[in-house]
């Protein structure tokens, strides 16, 4: 099985292997793996330096823009303030020059006080706190060894994090589900702590050690229903990931989805390991046999267990692959599939619950929003940079409505009130097919231009004739669908480059587009269905004199791509995807304002142009480059020579533009939502 290569971006640093609580549901101490007993209580500075060096080397070797290091345990605050400051300084000084460093910590909060918070604030560490609900819920598991409650100490830490000085540290709450707790009481207790985000985790379990019986789906759905009724007052990672995956976006949790795993653990003795959840499978679960003293991160990624985490659908059980929600569920967490008899070739031990949870959430109505005629889920799907056939169908319907309205205006201006309505009455389907033609809008806009002293009203008759009998045309195919190769329409010259003359023999176009589609399916599989549905015309352009690639679209020609011929199918695939991004976003902008009137005159510097761009043009360029970066990312993972520099260039351009667009008051609420979805896609890359 061919598994795409992907660098590691998230490193869990086990700075302490012991804990000051004795939670009886803890996978580190209470489950199958007991390797903690033989590890150093805290990570030595020599190990910290070695780990930081390995992370920096990996980031530098693969041009990784941003890496995350999560301080974990045990309980990381057992290090004490002085040692913690030393560790954080080493991480910043060693990794910082190689990549932007995101530092986080997961803690029970018991030892978090103002002096410790100052250390974290100084280093820019974001802090997640474990809390299972109110005192009764939390006391079920999160107690000291003598049985005493830890709840007051945790609440004191959360009160500290809510103070204005320390609020920037507050990352969120992590809650492990227990069915004996009332779901609404737990939700309300978590909500009261005013966290930026909440994680609801299923307790780690396998087929060998199943979870306590009961319906986890019902428990989670009770929280979801109340959360939706409250207006989604705080992000809940599991619910948001289910919705994002339904819209074609990324998952923000390893618990669901088929995104390639890019997280690894470094234990207190420097051992490289799989994610901690593997400790629930067998004694030694997650071990790789490598350490930061003997191996770099590249070697770790080639371990069979780590390759399995990048395997996507191919490594899931037959049951999972046949499931209708597999692309959202992803088989659940890897560890939860374990069975002694056949390893991980099983659905999750939570299979029934995950399926019920996902299907129910998918069927619940989306929240209202100012998104014009686009359903929120479709808007988000497009925002992630994609758009399946159904999403593109909605855009096409909206563009048809615009064309119909424009043609009616032209007919009224021409004083011809009867011709087209009569033609439509006789052949309504054919009428819509003709009116939906890309260059109908180009013609209509030209006619309605007040500076045009000689509107081409005669084309009304041409359109009527085309409804009765289709004009002769040359066709090529995209993914098996016929697409008109238009070398004759008088209004095809709307691309900013001169249109080529008659093609004559189209066999070269047929050949290169057939081969290009193979590249599209390999490198832009999430774009293929939308492209197939949305592109109706390709207009050949005059090639550039210097031989550079040339392609374009027009806001007034939905469904048409202008492309200068090239015999390079890989380059043709990029141009197809690139230009259709502009087409999709143009249709979105016809329906929804992403830029407020107050920012229309603003300009923004972008990496791909020497001149500052209007905000809407900057969004257009960013959206196109998002898709191009994704193509080069996949080519990099496939090992295509020279792909990595192109990926890094387009990724960095896109990320920088999104940062600039999302600052200030340059976007409407819908614009902020759209660019946030784009940013989520970029955040999932290396």
Secondary structure by P-SEA (a helix, b strand, c coil): cbbbbbbbcbbbbcccccccccccccccccccccccccccccccaaaaaaaaaaaaaaaaaccccbbbbbbcccccccccaaaaaaaaaaaaaacccccbbbbbbbcccccccaaaaaaaaaabbbbbbbbccccccccccccccccccaaaaaaaaaaaaacccccccccbbbbbbbccccaaaaaaaaaaacccbbbbbccccccccccccccaaaaaaaaaaaaaaaccccccaaaaaaaaaaacccccccccccccccbbbbccccccccccccccccccccccccccccccaaaaaacaaaaaaacccccccccccccccccccccccccccccccccccccccaaaaaaaaaaaaaaccccccccccccaaaaaaaaaccccaaaaaaaaaaaaaaaaaaaaaaaaaaccccaaaaaaaacaaaaaaaaaccaaaaaaaaaacccccccccaaaaaaaaaaaccccbbbbbcccbbbbbccccccccccccccccccccaaaaaaaaaaaaaaaaaccccaaaaaaacccbbbbcccccccccccccccccccbbbbcccccaaaaaaaaaaaaaaaaaaaaaacccccccccccbbbbcccccccccaaaaaaaaaaaaaaaaaaaaaaaacccaaaaaaaaaaaaaaaaaaaaaccccccaaaaaaaaaaaaaaaacc
